[in-house]
């Protein structure tokens, strides 16, 4: 397998004509950093640096799918399939920006118009002829569903087989890795989130890079936008017109670069685990582990500038 890397923003491609392909999983929920992260990925997609094969929403609110479709349309991307987990209604909250984006929807005006998120993953992986990378910036229950899925009309292979054969790597914004027993939202929000996180860490068969809460907490991005920018309106609706913490954008940015150290991070390798009852995360260091978490090697302004330059 050829390892291909992209230097985002410099249009520098190594590895021939093959293009890295991504699926994005997002809660697209009450925070606006998902939308900033989506812009990063869509900008790279539009430039031909990567290909976004699909978006799977893992928290179901009234305007979830319509607002995703609306934002895609506003960004000039109208052909990316969207899936959703319609059962994921237990996360609660009132997203402040979704209703404002929904009127721009064209293909998906209701949640029911979208494909089931697990089926979307299965279909994209079953059709894949080149390695897929998955970026998860929300809850992990759809990944759990995928890994547990059995053969169906889409593929005679189980979800575990599809992931093993067709997924090169998974990038996850979750966990709090600066302390043993850390507790973070995407792992610990509900029973659904905790059960999914525990299963994913224990059973996912491919390499996983985690970017934790502590990495993005002090990096504020999105304070560079013009007032007529739809993303600026999203941030205003959230109450973050002066920028927002950058958990999801930082995860997407390092995934797009494709090399943790090149992106400015130290990798800590080993095996991650999550307690099912509490959502607390733990990590056993080992060079042989298939997991790693990230530690910033540069000052916050470095990551802030990299992201703001790409979204502005």
C-alpha positions in Angstrom: 0.0 0.0 0.0 1.4 3.4 -1.0 1.4 6.0 1.7 0.2 9.3 0.3 0.5 12.6 2.1 -0.8 16.0 1.3 0.7 19.3 2.5 -2.6 21.2 2.9 -2.5 24.7 1.6 0.7 24.2 -0.5 -0.9 21.8 -3.1 2.1 19.6 -2.7 1.2 15.9 -3.5 3.5 13.0 -3.1 2.7 9.5 -4.2 1.4 9.8 -7.7 -2.1 10.5 -8.9 -3.9 8.6 -6.2 -6.1 10.7 -3.9 -6.7 10.1 -0.3 -10.4 9.4 0.4 -12.3 10.2 3.6 -15.6 9.6 5.4 -16.5 12.2 8.0 -18.5 11.2 11.1 -19.9 14.2 13.0 -22.3 14.9 15.8 -23.1 18.3 14.1 -24.7 19.0 17.4 -24.7 22.0 19.8 -21.2 23.1 19.2 -20.0 25.0 16.1 -16.5 23.5 15.8 -17.9 20.7 13.7 -18.8 23.3 11.1 -15.3 24.9 11.1 -13.9 21.4 10.7 -16.3 20.7 7.8 -15.1 23.8 6.0 -11.5 22.5 6.3 -12.4 19.2 4.8 -14.6 20.7 2.0 -11.9 23.2 1.0 -9.4 20.3 0.6 -12.1 18.4 -1.3 -12.8 21.2 -3.7 -9.1 21.8 -4.4 -8.7 18.2 -5.3 -6.3 17.4 -2.5 -8.6 14.8 -1.0 -12.0 13.2 -1.8 -14.8 13.3 0.8 -16.9 10.2 0.1 -19.7 10.8 2.6 -20.8 12.5 5.8 -22.5 10.5 8.6 -24.3 12.4 11.4 -24.3 10.6 14.7 -26.6 12.9 16.8 -30.2 13.3 15.5 -31.8 16.7 15.9 -34.7 18.3 14.0 -32.6 20.0 11.4 -29.5 17.8 11.4 -29.5 16.5 7.9 -31.0 19.6 6.3 -28.4 21.9 7.9 -25.5 19.7 6.8 -26.9 19.7 3.2 -27.5 23.5 3.5 -23.9 24.1 4.5 -22.6 21.8 1.8 -24.6 23.8 -0.7 -23.4 27.1 0.6 -19.8 25.8 0.3 -20.4 24.8 -3.4 -20.4 21.1 -2.8 -23.7 19.4 -3.7 -22.9 15.8 -4.5 -21.6 14.3 -1.2 -24.0 11.7 0.3 -25.3 12.2 3.8 -26.3 9.5 6.3 -27.7 9.8 9.8 -28.4 7.6 12.9 -32.1 8.3 13.4 -32.0 6.6 16.7 -29.4 9.0 18.2 -32.0 11.3 19.9 -30.7 10.7 23.4 -28.0 13.4 23.4 -30.3 16.3 24.0 -29.5 20.0 23.5 -30.6 22.7 21.2 -28.3 23.4 18.3 -28.2 27.2 17.8 -27.1 27.2 14.1 -28.9 24.3 12.4 -32.2 26.0 11.8 -30.4 28.9 10.0 -28.6 26.5 7.6 -31.6 24.3 6.9 -33.3 26.6 4.4 -30.3 26.2 2.0 -30.9 22.4 1.8 -31.7 21.0 -1.7 -31.3 17.2 -1.6 -32.0 16.4 2.0 -34.8 18.5 3.6 -35.7 16.0 6.3 -33.6 13.6 8.4 -35.6 10.7 6.8 -34.3 11.7 3.4 -30.8 10.5 4.3 -29.4 7.0 4.3 -28.9 5.2 7.5 -25.4 6.1 8.7 -24.2 2.6 9.2 -25.4 1.6 5.7 -23.6 4.6 4.3 -20.3 3.4 5.9 -20.9 -0.1 4.6 -21.8 1.0 1.1 -18.7 3.3 0.8 -16.4 0.7 2.1 -17.9 -2.1 0.0 -17.4 0.0 -3.2 -13.9 1.2 -2.2 -11.1 0.3 -4.6 -8.5 2.3 -2.7 -8.0 2.8 1.1 -10.4 4.9 3.0 -9.7 7.0 6.1 -12.4 7.8 8.6 -12.5 11.0 10.5 -14.8 10.9 13.6 -15.5 14.3 15.3 -18.6 13.1 17.2 -19.9 10.1 19.1 -18.8 6.6 18.1 -22.0 4.6 18.1 -22.2 4.4 14.3 -18.7 3.0 14.3 -19.8 0.5 16.8 -22.8 -0.4 14.6 -20.5 -0.7 11.6 -18.0 -3.0 13.4 -20.9 -5.2 14.7 -22.8 -5.3 11.3 -23.3 -8.6 9.5 -23.5 -9.3 5.8 -26.4 -7.8 4.0 -27.6 -6.7 0.6 -24.7 -4.2 0.3 -21.9 -6.7 1.0 -21.4 -10.4 1.9 -18.8 -9.2 4.3 -19.2 -8.2 8.0 -18.5 -4.7 9.1 -15.3 -5.9 10.8 -14.1 -7.4 7.6 -14.9 -4.2 5.6 -13.0 -2.1 8.0 -10.0 -4.5 8.1 -9.8 -4.7 4.4 -10.6 -1.1 3.3 -9.9 1.3 6.1 -6.3 2.5 6.4 -6.7 4.6 9.5 -9.3 6.3 11.8 -8.8 9.8 13.2 -10.9 10.5 16.3 -11.5 13.6 18.4 -12.2 12.2 21.8 -10.7 11.5 25.2 -8.7 13.5 27.7 -5.2 12.1 27.6 -3.3 14.5 29.9 -4.4 12.5 32.9 -5.3 8.9 33.6 -9.0 8.5 34.0 -9.8 11.7 32.0 -13.4 12.3 31.1 -14.3 13.9 27.8 -17.7 14.6 26.1 -17.5 12.4 23.0 -16.6 9.4 25.1 -18.7 10.0 28.2 -21.8 12.1 27.3 -24.5 9.3 27.6 -24.7 5.5 28.0 -24.8 5.3 24.2 -21.5 7.2 23.9 -19.8 5.3 26.8 -20.8 1.9 25.5 -19.7 2.8 21.9 -16.4 4.2 23.1 -15.5 1.2 25.1 -16.3 -1.2 22.3 -14.5 0.9 19.7 -11.3 1.1 21.6 -11.4 -2.6 22.5 -12.4 -4.0 19.1 -11.5 -1.6 16.2 -8.9 -3.5 14.1 -7.1 -0.7 12.4 -4.8 2.1 13.6 -6.5 5.0 15.5 -5.1 8.5 16.3 -6.9 10.3 19.1 -6.8 14.1 19.5 -8.0 14.9 23.0 -9.9 17.7 24.8 -6.7 19.2 26.2 -5.2 19.7 22.7 -7.9 22.0 21.3 -9.1 23.7 24.5 -6.7 26.7 24.2 -6.5 27.1 20.4 -9.2 29.6 19.3 -10.0 29.7 15.6 -12.7 31.2 13.4 -12.0 34.8 14.5 -10.8 35.7 11.0 -14.0 35.5 9.0 -15.8 38.1 6.9 -19.2 39.1 8.3 -20.9 38.0 5.1 -19.4 34.5 5.5 -22.0 31.7 6.3 -19.5 30.3 8.7 -19.3 33.6 10.5 -23.1 33.5 10.9 -22.8 29.9 12.4 -20.3 31.1 14.9 -22.4 34.1 15.8 -25.5 31.9 16.3 -23.4 29.9 18.7 -22.2 33.0 20.5 -18.7 32.5 19.3 -18.3 35.4 16.9 -14.8 35.9 18.3 -13.8 32.3 17.6 -14.2 28.9 19.1 -12.1 26.2 20.7 -10.6 24.0 18.0 -11.0 20.4 18.9 -12.6 19.2 15.7 -10.7 21.6 13.3 -7.4 20.4 14.8 -8.3 16.8 14.3 -9.4 17.3 10.7 -6.3 19.4 10.0 -3.9 16.7 11.2 -5.9 14.1 9.3 -5.6 16.1 6.1 -1.9 16.4 6.5 -1.7 12.7 7.2 1.3 12.8 9.4 1.1 13.7 13.1 4.7 14.8 13.5 4.6 16.9 10.3 1.5 18.6 11.6 3.3 19.6 14.8 2.5 16.9 17.3 4.2 14.2 19.4 2.6 10.8 19.1 2.2 8.7 22.2 1.7 5.1 21.1 -0.1 2.3 23.0 -3.5 1.0 23.7 -6.5 3.1 24.7 -9.5 2.0 26.7 -12.7 3.5 28.0 -14.7 2.5 31.1 -18.2 1.6 30.1 -19.9 2.9 33.2 -18.0 6.2 33.6 -16.5 7.1 30.3 -13.1 7.5 31.9 -10.3 6.9 29.4 -7.0 5.1 30.1 -3.9 4.5 28.1 -1.1 1.9 28.3 2.0 3.0 26.4 3.6 0.6 24.0 5.3 0.8 20.7 3.3 -2.2 19.6 -0.1 -0.6 20.3 -2.4 0.3 17.4 -3.5 3.5 19.1 -1.9 6.9 19.7 -2.8 10.2 21.2 -1.3 13.6 20.4 0.6 16.2 22.3 1.2 19.7 20.9 4.8 20.4 20.1 4.3 24.1 19.1 2.6 27.1 20.6 -1.1 27.6 20.2 -0.7 30.4 17.7 1.0 28.0 15.2 -2.1 25.8 15.0 -4.4 28.8 15.1 -2.7 30.4 12.1 -2.6 27.2 10.1 -6.4 26.7 10.5 -7.4 30.3 10.1 -5.4 30.6 6.9 -7.4 27.7 5.4 -10.9 28.7 6.5 -10.8 32.4 5.9 
